[in-house]
Amino acid sequence: MALYKNYLGLGIAGNFALHLEQAGEMEDFKDVITEDPNGPKGMFPFYIPGFENQLGIYPLSDNTVILPKDESLNVQAEPEVGLVCDITYVDGKVSAITPKQFGAYNDCSIRKEGAKKISEKKNWGPESKGLSSTLIDIDKFEDGSMLDHWRICSFLRSGDMMMRYGEDVELSGYSFFYEKLTEWMIKQINTQVDHGPLEPLLDYIAKAGYPEKAIISIGATRYTPYGENTFLKEGDEVIVIVYDNDLYCKNPIMMMAQTGELDIPGVSALVQKVKRA
């Protein structure tokens, strides 16, 4: 999983209806004004290669989540889709973002009241984030592509019990997707300033030497009632699955998650054991 140490790490907040409300984070964005009230609220960094502060700690793992040392902090998995992207720059600004691959991603987050920036809740050390080692090549990131019939779901195994953690939803259920998403990301990166929970991304990118590759997580999906009210604890197992709905439907996928038989065509799976620092 060290493959992405030179990649920029960015995430999107509020790109799936009702997730921010479920996560108790709407108050963080009360002063953030967006052009589209139904669209994402902004982007955040979770890893900037070469930075000497917390954002410079490489957080990705494909098999482990290490909880914060402070045991009073509640942590939730955030099941979502991660995109591996090429980034092009012109005159010091992002001119194009081209998604090349996608896969299961866990934007694991601290539920921390009073955090000044989103990133404070996103990267607390090594193995605080998750990306599947099985990534799927994208034919084209637009309507009519293979992604039209892919879905995402997630589970939490705790002791002898496995429960649905996030809803099983189609990727097209994201508020912004395809060209609308890439156009928004380009504009957001180029114009986002230090305001409220948001940070000046283009300044960070310039200081990092304009990385040409990025991992971009495009927003957490909605929780089930169980997931909304359940925090991670040592010994749990987080399972995030992105799957081709032309090949599988949700009940067989749940059975495969139960048995661990997920190394199959048409599936990107992330299975992470939860450990204590």
N, C-alpha and C positions, 0 to 999 in steps of 0.2 A: 504493500500500500504506500510505499515511499515514492511510487511512480509520479505522484503529483506535487512533489515538494517545490517545484518551480512554477506551479500554476497559481493564478489568482483565485481566491476563494470568496465568492459573493452569494448572498441570498436575497430573496424577495419576501417582503412582509405583506400579508393581507391579499394574497392572490387566489384565495378560495373562500367563498361565502361562508360566514359565521365562524371561521376558525379563530380569528382574533377575539371575538366575544367569548368563545369557549375557553380560550387560554387566559382570559382576564387581562388582555393587553390593549383594549380599545382606548383606555384612558391615556396610555402612552402617546397616542397619536391625536389627541384632542386639538392640538394646535397645528397639525399638519394639514394643509389644504391641497387637494389633488384636483386635476382637471376633470377626472371621471370619478364621481363618488362611489361607483361600484368597482373601481379598479384597485390595483395594489397601492399601498401607502408609501412605499419607498424600498430602497435596497440597503443592505448592510454588509460590511465585510466580516468574514469569519476567519480569513487567513490572508495575510499579505507577505509574500516571500521576502526575506531580508529585513523585515522590521524587527526592532529590538524589544518592543513591548509585547504584551500578551498576544497581539494579533500575529506576531512572528513565530508563535509556537505551532508546529504542524499538528493538526487535530484529527486527521482522518484515520479510520480503521475499518476493516471489513469483517471483524469478528468480535470486537470488544467495545463496551462503553465503560469508561472509568468515571465513577461519580466524583463530585467535588470533595475535598478533604473536610469541608464544613458540613457535618451531617444534618445541620438544621435546614439546609437548602433543599427544596423540593425540585425534582427534575422529571420532565416528561419527554418521552420520545415524540418526534414530529415526523410522521411518515410523509414523504414527498418524492418527487422526481428530481434527480440531479442530471444536469446537462454538461457534457464535456464540449467546450466551445473553442473555436478560433476567434481571436480578436484582431481587428485591423484598425490602425490609427492613421489619421491624416492631420498634420499640423498640431500634434499634441492632444487631439481629441479622438474618441472612439468613432469610427466611421462605419464599422460593420461588426456584427456578432453572428457567427455561423455555428449553430449546434451540429456536432458531428456524431455524438453518441449519447445514449441516455441509459439510466438505470435506477435501481432502488436506492433511496437516500434517507438517512435519519438526521434531521436537523435538531438533534437533542438539545434541550433548552432548560435553563434554570428559570423557575418561576420566582422572580425576585422583584418585589415592589421597590420603587424608588431608584431603579437603575437609570442612569442618565442616558446611556446609549444602548441600542439593541445588542451591539456586539459584546457588551459586558455579560450578557446572558448566554452567549453562543459558544465561546471558546474559553474554557477554564483550564485547558491543559491538553497533553497528548491523549488521543483516543477518546475525545469528547464528541466526535462527529462520526457518521457512518456513511460509507459508499460501497455498494456492491462491487466485487471483483469481476462480476459478469456484466459487461456493458453491451448494449445493442446498437449496431450501426444504424444511423438515420438515413433513409433514402432521400427525403426532402422535408424541410420543416414548414409545411404548408398544408392547407386543406387537400384532401385526397391522398395523403401520405399513409404509410403503414401505421402511424400513431393514432389514426382515426379509430382503430379498434383495439387499443390497449387500455388496460385498467390498472388501478393500484389498490392494494388492500394491506392491512397490517394486523399483527396479533401480538399478544404478550403471554408468554409462558411463565407462570409463577407457581413453583412447586409442581403439583400434578395437574394443574389446571391451565388450559390454554383458552384465551378469550380474544374476540375481535377487539382491537384497540382503535383502529380508524375505520371509517366507512369504506366499503368497496365501491369505488367510483371510476368513471371513465376519465381519461386524461383531458378530453375535450371539455370537462366540467370546470377546468381552471377559468377564472374570470378573463385573464389575458393569456392567449396561446398563439402559436404560430407567428405569422408576420406582425400581428398586433403586439405580441409580447416582445419580439426582438426590437421593433421600432421603439417601443416604450423603454426598454432597457438602455438602448443607445442614448436616448434623450435624458433618461434619469441619471445615468453615470456622468454625462457631460455637464449636467446642470445642478445636481444635488449639492446642497451646501450644508454647513454645520448648523443644524437647526433642530431643536427638540431631540428626539431619539436618533436622528439621522446624522451622517458624517459626510465630509467632502471627499467622495470616492475618487474623483479625478486627481486630486492632490496626492492621495495615497498611491494611486497607480503610477503617477509620475515619479514619486520617490522610490518606487519599486523597479523603475526602469522599463515601464510599459510592457509587462508580460503579454505574450501573444497567445497564451493558452489560459483557460479558466474553467473551474468547476463552478457552475451556477445552480443553486437549488431554487426551484421556481415556486415554492410556497407549500406550506403544510395543508393537508386535506382535513376534513372535519373528523372529530373524534366520535366514537360511539359513546353512549352514556357511561359505559365502563371506563373507556380511555380518558374521558374528560375528567373523571374523578379519581384516577389511579396514577400515582407517582411511582417511579422506578425504585427498586431496592436491590441490594446485593443478592445475586443468585438468580435474578430474573433473566429472561431471554426475550429480546426484541426481534421480531420478524417483520420485515417489510418486503412486499412482493409486487413487482410490476409484471403484468402478464398479458399475452395476446389472447383477447377474448374470442378470436376466431378459432383458437385451438382448445381453450379451456373456459369453463364457467366457474363461478365462485365457490360452489360446494366442493367440487374435486380439488380446487386450489387449497381450500381449508384442510382437506384430508392430507394433501401432500405436505402442507406446513406442519401438520400434526406428526407425520412420520419422518419429516426431514428430507423427503425425496424431491428436491427442488433444483437439482442440476440437470435440467431438461431443456430442450429447445423451446423458444417462445417465452422464457421466464428470466427475469433478472431478480435475484433474491439476495437480501441482506439479512444475515442472522448474527446478532451480537449478544454475547454474554455480558451481563451487568456485574461490574466489580467495584470494590471500594478502593480509593487511592490509599 
